[in-house]
Amino acid sequence: MRLILLLTALTFMAIDANAQADWVRQHYTKSEHMVPMRDGTQLFTSIYVPKDDSRTYPILFQRTPYGVGPYGEGVKPSLGP
């Protein structure tokens, strides 16, 4: 099991960042929204929805107090571990 995890991690590290961004662009639709909280604060949120709608997917939710750049609906960062 550890070997599989190591090989998976090495595979992700070996893939060029541009190739990862292209893969994300091909497989996900990105949208950006300001989500209102009950105290009136609005939180910037990037949403990635799989383009493949032939099955359901789990939700991955990640919050950070830091930036989530690159910004812009047409700009895709690499997703993954």
Residue pairs with C-beta under 8 A, 6 or more apart in sequence:
9 81
12 80
12 81
17 78
20 78
20 79
20 80
21 76
21 77
21 78
24 48
24 76
24 77
24 78
24 79
25 76
26 51
27 50
27 51
27 52
28 48
28 49
28 50
28 51
28 76
28 79
29 48
29 49
29 51
30 46
30 47
30 48
30 73
30 74
30 75
30 76
31 46
31 47
31 49
31 73
32 44
32 45
32 46
32 47
32 71
32 72
32 73
33 44
33 45
33 47
34 42
34 43
34 44
34 45
35 42
35 43
35 45
36 42
37 43
44 68
46 68
48 79
50 57
69 77
70 76
70 77
